[in-house]
Amino acid sequence: MDVEKVLCMVGGSSETSYASNSTIPRKALLRIRPMLEEALAEIYRNLHPEKMTVADLGCASGPNTLLLLSEVIRIISNQCLKSGQQPPEMQFFLNDLCNNDFNNIFQSLDRIEESVRAEKVTIVVPYFVAGLPGSFYGRLLPRQSVHFFHSTFSLQWISQVPKDVGDIKNGMPLNKGNIYIGKTGPPLVGKLYQEQFRSDFSHFLKLRCDELVPCGQMVLSFLGRHKKDILDGEWSIIWGLLAESLDSMVREGLVEEKNMDTFNLPFYTPSAEEVEAIINLQGLFDIIHFQTFESNLDPFHNLDDDAVLDNVQSGANCAKVIRSVIESMIASHFGSTIVDDLFSRFATNVAKHLLKEKLKFPILALSLKKKE
């Protein structure tokens, strides 16, 4: 699987698009507002830049990246009001892989002005917006040119499926019956995914350190797991339900078994301990804040309410969220003709699982400052 070519959120604004199913990352972005406020305010107070560069990594499409832009403008405007300084010119770079629906973002830029007006921002901050296609596992911008990086729900996507996961062992695919780390798979699969994330995240930190100005900062939030045991990850359950859906289509002759055996997700949810260890080992950033909070896979269900009032509707909601994220990979590997049937089965499997427990998962959120 060539991740850079096949990984993209569903574009447009249809019922199954990412733009229509991105409530969960939006809630996460609102949750980390205090981190954004503190990081941007400190950058502005320390540097008072005439020009300020902000990059959103893995911006996808839809309203969330526009919310980030309006938040940054609001925060900087308030800082200018407090200091009596002229506002800097803001350069925003919106980054994602080349197949991302950048047009959807650019056609909606007027929403930034609407949001700024709604916030009653008193100081006009001039800003410029540009798309920045490419993988954030490669260099994106000149050295020491960026003041602030942001990324929400992107770093759980690794640069590639670990090379050896698709190996044949004793005449059997190593990860047979699974599309991610599963309890029926060998422990080696989990270790390979863990090593891939460690390598990718270490490289990500080095690249961003090169691109940040002295005292530049990052606020990152991405999917994680609570337990140290890789096999007990919450996303092992979620992807396991999707694997069951695919397996049912294999048994009915709708999907070739060899196609399922060769499909694995370029995805990994680390524990907080793993992330902290990698950052400390690199020694490039100070951790300013690190917190973990939970979300529900059904964006319309109250996290604090243990009851699932309508498990069938909730299953459908969850299926739309997952479809908006991985449809491109499914269609590329299996063909687009199976997509509707697959996610219908997945919705049913999720609905059955919700009779036992809700599908909750942790989100890791952290703010980092480049070491002087």
C-alpha positions as CSV (number, residue, x, y, z in Angstrom):
1,M,0.0,0.0,0.0
2,D,1.4,3.4,-1.0
3,V,0.0,5.4,1.9
4,E,0.7,8.8,0.3
5,K,-1.4,7.9,-2.7
6,V,-4.4,6.1,-1.1
7,L,-4.8,7.8,2.3
8,C,-7.2,10.7,2.2
9,M,-10.4,11.6,3.9
10,V,-13.6,11.5,1.8
11,G,-13.9,14.8,0.1
12,G,-16.9,17.0,-0.7
13,S,-19.8,17.6,1.6
14,S,-22.0,14.5,1.1
15,E,-23.5,12.5,3.9
16,T,-20.4,10.2,3.9
17,S,-17.8,12.9,3.5
18,Y,-15.3,13.8,6.2
19,A,-16.6,17.3,6.3
20,S,-20.0,15.9,7.4
21,N,-18.5,13.4,9.9
22,S,-15.7,15.4,11.6
23,T,-17.5,16.3,14.8
24,I,-15.2,14.2,17.0
25,P,-12.0,16.1,16.0
26,R,-13.9,19.3,16.3
27,K,-14.7,18.5,19.9
28,A,-11.1,17.7,20.5
29,L,-10.0,21.0,19.0
30,L,-12.3,22.9,21.3
31,R,-11.1,20.8,24.2
32,I,-7.5,21.9,23.7
33,R,-8.3,25.6,23.3
34,P,-6.4,26.5,26.5
35,M,-3.2,24.9,25.1
36,L,-3.6,26.9,21.9
37,E,-4.2,30.1,23.9
38,E,-1.1,29.6,26.1
39,A,1.2,28.5,23.3
40,L,0.3,31.3,20.8
41,A,0.2,34.0,23.5
42,E,3.7,33.0,24.7
43,I,5.1,33.0,21.2
44,Y,3.7,36.4,20.5
45,R,4.8,37.9,23.8
46,N,8.4,36.5,23.5
47,L,8.9,37.3,19.8
48,H,6.5,40.1,18.7
49,P,7.0,38.9,15.1
50,E,6.1,41.2,12.2
51,K,5.2,38.1,10.2
52,M,4.0,34.9,11.9
53,T,3.8,31.5,10.2
54,V,1.3,28.8,11.4
55,A,1.0,25.4,9.8
56,D,-1.9,22.9,10.3
57,L,-0.6,19.4,9.6
58,G,-3.1,16.8,8.3
59,C,-5.7,19.5,7.8
60,A,-8.1,17.2,5.9
61,S,-11.2,19.1,4.5
62,G,-14.3,20.6,6.1
63,P,-14.9,23.1,8.9
64,N,-12.2,22.1,11.4
65,T,-9.2,23.6,9.8
66,L,-11.2,26.8,9.4
67,L,-12.1,26.8,13.0
68,L,-8.4,26.5,13.8
69,L,-7.5,29.5,11.6
70,S,-10.2,31.7,13.2
71,E,-9.1,30.6,16.7
72,V,-5.5,31.6,15.9
73,I,-6.6,35.0,14.5
74,R,-8.8,35.6,17.6
75,I,-5.9,34.8,20.0
76,I,-3.4,36.9,18.2
77,S,-5.9,39.8,18.0
78,N,-6.4,39.7,21.7
79,Q,-2.7,39.7,22.4
80,C,-2.3,42.7,20.2
81,L,-5.1,44.5,22.1
82,K,-3.4,43.8,25.4
83,S,0.1,44.8,24.2
84,G,-0.9,47.8,22.1
85,Q,1.2,46.4,19.3
86,Q,0.4,46.3,15.6
87,P,-0.8,42.9,14.5
88,P,1.6,40.7,12.6
89,E,0.9,39.5,9.1
90,M,-0.3,35.8,9.5
91,Q,0.8,33.2,7.0
92,F,-1.2,29.9,7.3
93,F,-0.1,26.7,5.6
94,L,-2.7,24.0,5.3
95,N,-0.9,20.6,4.9
96,D,-2.2,17.2,3.9
97,L,-1.4,14.5,1.3
98,C,-1.8,15.3,-2.3
99,N,-5.2,13.7,-2.8
100,N,-6.8,15.8,0.0
101,D,-9.8,17.9,-1.0
102,F,-8.1,21.3,-0.7
103,N,-10.8,22.8,-3.0
104,N,-13.4,22.2,-0.3
105,I,-11.3,24.3,2.1
106,F,-10.6,27.1,-0.2
107,Q,-14.3,27.4,-1.3
108,S,-15.2,27.8,2.4
109,L,-12.6,30.5,3.4
110,D,-15.4,33.1,3.9
111,R,-16.4,31.1,7.0
112,I,-13.2,32.5,8.7
113,E,-14.5,36.0,8.4
114,E,-17.9,34.9,9.7
115,S,-16.3,33.3,12.7
116,V,-14.0,36.3,13.4
117,R,-17.0,38.6,13.3
118,A,-19.0,36.3,15.6
119,E,-16.1,36.4,18.1
120,K,-16.2,40.3,18.0
121,V,-12.5,40.5,17.2
122,T,-11.7,44.2,17.4
123,I,-8.2,44.3,15.9
124,V,-8.0,43.2,12.2
125,V,-5.2,40.7,11.7
126,P,-4.1,40.4,8.1
127,Y,-3.8,36.8,7.0
128,F,-2.9,34.7,4.0
129,V,-3.8,31.0,3.4
130,A,-1.9,28.5,1.2
131,G,-2.2,24.8,0.6
132,L,0.8,22.7,1.4
133,P,0.5,19.2,-0.2
134,G,2.9,16.5,1.1
135,S,3.6,14.1,3.9
136,F,4.5,15.5,7.3
137,Y,7.0,12.6,7.5
138,G,9.1,14.7,5.1
139,R,10.4,18.2,5.1
140,L,7.6,20.7,4.3
141,L,9.0,24.2,5.0
142,P,12.3,26.1,5.2
143,R,14.4,25.9,8.3
144,Q,13.4,28.1,11.2
145,S,10.5,29.6,9.3
146,V,7.5,28.4,11.4
147,H,6.3,29.8,14.7
148,F,3.6,27.3,15.5
149,F,2.5,23.9,14.3
150,H,-0.9,22.3,15.0
151,S,-2.2,18.9,14.2
152,T,-5.4,17.1,15.3
153,F,-6.1,13.4,14.6
154,S,-3.3,12.9,12.2
155,L,-0.3,11.4,13.9
156,Q,-2.0,8.0,14.5
157,W,-1.5,7.5,10.7
158,I,2.0,6.1,10.2
159,S,4.1,6.5,7.1
160,Q,3.6,2.9,6.0
161,V,2.3,-0.5,7.0
162,P,5.2,-2.1,8.8
163,K,7.1,-4.0,6.1
164,D,7.0,-7.5,7.7
165,V,3.4,-7.4,8.7
166,G,2.4,-8.8,5.3
167,D,4.9,-11.7,5.4
168,I,4.0,-15.3,4.9
169,K,5.0,-17.5,7.9
170,N,4.6,-21.3,7.6
171,G,2.5,-20.8,4.5
172,M,0.1,-18.4,6.3
173,P,-0.1,-14.6,6.2
174,L,1.4,-13.3,9.5
175,N,-1.6,-11.2,10.3
176,K,-4.3,-13.4,8.8
177,G,-7.9,-12.5,9.8
178,N,-6.8,-9.1,11.0
179,I,-6.4,-5.7,9.4
180,Y,-4.6,-4.2,12.5
181,I,-3.2,-5.4,15.8
182,G,-5.6,-8.1,16.9
183,K,-5.8,-10.6,19.8
184,T,-5.8,-13.5,17.2
185,G,-2.6,-12.3,15.6
186,P,0.9,-13.0,16.8
187,P,2.6,-10.6,19.3
188,L,5.2,-9.8,16.6
189,V,2.6,-7.8,14.7
190,G,2.1,-5.4,17.6
191,K,5.9,-5.0,18.0
192,L,6.3,-4.2,14.3
193,Y,3.6,-1.5,14.5
194,Q,5.2,-0.1,17.7
195,E,8.6,0.1,16.0
196,Q,7.1,1.8,12.9
197,F,5.4,4.5,15.1
198,R,8.6,5.0,17.1
199,S,10.6,5.6,14.0
200,D,8.0,7.8,12.3
201,F,7.3,10.0,15.4
202,S,11.0,10.4,16.1
203,H,11.5,11.6,12.5
204,F,8.5,13.9,12.7
205,L,9.9,15.6,15.8
206,K,13.3,16.1,14.1
207,L,11.7,17.6,11.0
208,R,9.5,20.0,12.9
209,C,12.4,21.1,15.2
210,D,14.3,22.0,12.0
211,E,11.4,24.1,10.7
212,L,10.5,25.9,13.9
213,V,12.0,29.2,14.9
214,P,13.8,29.3,18.3
215,C,11.1,29.0,21.0
216,G,8.6,27.8,18.4
217,Q,5.8,25.6,19.7
218,M,3.5,22.7,18.7
219,V,0.1,21.6,19.9
220,L,-0.7,18.0,18.9
221,S,-3.7,15.8,19.5
222,F,-4.1,12.3,18.2
223,L,-5.7,8.9,19.0
224,G,-4.0,6.8,21.6
225,R,-4.7,4.0,24.0
226,H,-5.1,3.7,27.7
227,K,-3.4,0.4,28.4
228,K,0.3,-0.4,28.0
229,D,-0.5,-3.8,26.4
230,I,-0.7,-3.2,22.7
231,L,-3.3,-6.0,22.2
232,D,-5.7,-4.3,24.6
233,G,-6.0,-1.1,22.6
234,E,-9.5,0.3,22.1
235,W,-8.9,0.6,18.4
236,S,-8.1,-3.1,18.2
237,I,-11.8,-3.6,19.0
238,I,-13.0,-1.1,16.4
239,W,-10.8,-2.4,13.6
240,G,-11.6,-5.9,14.7
241,L,-15.3,-5.3,14.1
242,L,-14.4,-4.0,10.6
243,A,-12.3,-7.1,10.0
244,E,-15.3,-9.3,11.0
245,S,-17.3,-7.4,8.4
246,L,-14.7,-8.1,5.7
247,D,-14.4,-11.7,6.8
248,S,-18.2,-12.2,6.4
249,M,-17.9,-11.0,2.8
250,V,-15.0,-13.4,2.2
251,R,-17.1,-16.3,3.4
252,E,-19.9,-15.3,1.0
253,G,-17.5,-15.1,-1.9
254,L,-17.9,-11.3,-2.2
255,V,-14.3,-10.5,-1.3
256,E,-11.2,-12.6,-2.3
257,E,-9.5,-14.1,0.7
258,K,-6.1,-13.2,-0.6
259,N,-7.2,-9.5,-0.8
260,M,-8.2,-9.5,2.9
261,D,-4.9,-11.3,3.8
262,T,-2.9,-8.5,2.2
263,F,-4.8,-5.6,3.7
264,N,-3.4,-3.9,6.9
265,L,-4.0,-0.4,8.1
266,P,-1.1,2.2,8.3
267,F,-2.3,3.1,11.8
268,Y,-1.1,3.0,15.4
269,T,-2.4,4.3,18.7
270,P,0.4,4.8,21.2
271,S,0.1,5.0,25.0
272,A,1.0,8.2,26.7
273,E,4.1,6.5,28.1
274,E,5.3,5.7,24.6
275,V,4.9,9.2,23.4
276,E,6.6,10.8,26.4
277,A,9.5,8.4,26.1
278,I,10.1,9.2,22.5
279,I,10.0,12.9,23.1
280,N,12.4,12.7,26.0
281,L,14.8,10.4,24.1
282,Q,14.9,12.9,21.2
283,G,15.6,15.8,23.6
284,L,14.5,18.4,21.1
285,F,11.3,19.6,22.8
286,D,10.1,20.4,26.3
287,I,6.7,19.0,27.2
288,I,4.6,21.9,28.5
289,H,1.3,20.1,28.9
290,F,0.2,16.5,28.3
291,Q,-3.3,15.3,28.9
292,T,-5.5,12.4,28.0
293,F,-9.3,12.6,27.5
294,E,-11.9,10.3,26.1
295,S,-14.2,10.5,23.1
296,N,-17.1,8.3,21.9
297,L,-17.0,6.8,18.4
298,D,-20.6,8.0,18.0
299,P,-20.2,11.8,17.8
300,F,-23.8,12.3,18.8
301,H,-23.8,10.2,22.0
302,N,-23.1,11.6,25.4
303,L,-19.8,10.2,26.7
304,D,-21.0,10.4,30.3
305,D,-24.2,8.5,29.6
306,D,-23.6,4.7,29.9
307,A,-26.9,3.8,28.2
308,V,-27.1,3.4,24.4
309,L,-30.6,4.5,23.6
310,D,-30.6,3.4,20.0
311,N,-27.8,1.0,19.3
312,V,-28.8,0.6,15.6
313,Q,-28.7,4.4,14.9
314,S,-25.5,4.7,16.9
315,G,-24.0,1.9,14.9
316,A,-24.9,3.7,11.7
317,N,-23.3,6.9,13.1
318,C,-20.1,5.1,13.9
319,A,-19.9,3.5,10.5
320,K,-20.2,6.9,8.8
321,V,-17.4,8.2,10.8
322,I,-15.1,5.3,10.0
323,R,-16.2,5.3,6.3
324,S,-15.3,9.0,5.9
325,V,-11.8,8.2,7.1
326,I,-10.8,5.0,5.3
327,E,-13.1,4.6,2.3
328,S,-10.3,5.6,-0.1
329,M,-8.1,2.8,1.2
330,I,-10.9,0.2,1.1
331,A,-11.8,1.2,-2.5
332,S,-8.2,1.2,-3.6
333,H,-7.5,-2.3,-2.3
334,F,-10.8,-4.1,-2.7
335,G,-12.6,-2.0,-5.3
336,S,-15.4,0.6,-4.8
337,T,-18.2,-1.9,-5.4
338,I,-17.9,-3.4,-1.9
339,V,-18.0,-0.1,0.0
340,D,-21.7,0.3,0.7
341,D,-22.2,-3.4,1.7
342,L,-19.1,-3.4,3.9
343,F,-20.0,-0.4,6.0
344,S,-23.6,-1.6,6.2
345,R,-22.3,-4.8,7.8
346,F,-19.9,-2.8,10.0
347,A,-22.8,-0.7,11.2
348,T,-24.6,-3.9,12.2
349,N,-21.5,-5.3,14.0
350,V,-21.0,-2.1,15.9
351,A,-24.7,-2.0,16.9
352,K,-24.4,-5.5,18.3
353,H,-21.2,-4.6,20.2
354,L,-22.9,-1.5,21.7
355,L,-25.4,-3.8,23.5
356,K,-22.3,-4.9,25.6
357,E,-20.3,-1.6,25.9
358,K,-19.8,1.8,24.3
359,L,-17.0,2.3,21.9
360,K,-14.8,4.9,23.7
361,F,-11.3,5.8,22.9
362,P,-8.6,8.0,24.4
363,I,-7.1,11.1,22.8
364,L,-3.6,12.3,23.6
365,A,-3.1,16.0,23.6
366,L,0.2,17.8,24.2
367,S,1.9,21.1,23.8
368,L,5.6,21.1,23.0
369,K,8.2,23.9,23.0
370,K,11.4,23.8,21.0
371,K,14.4,23.7,23.4
372,E,16.6,26.8,23.3
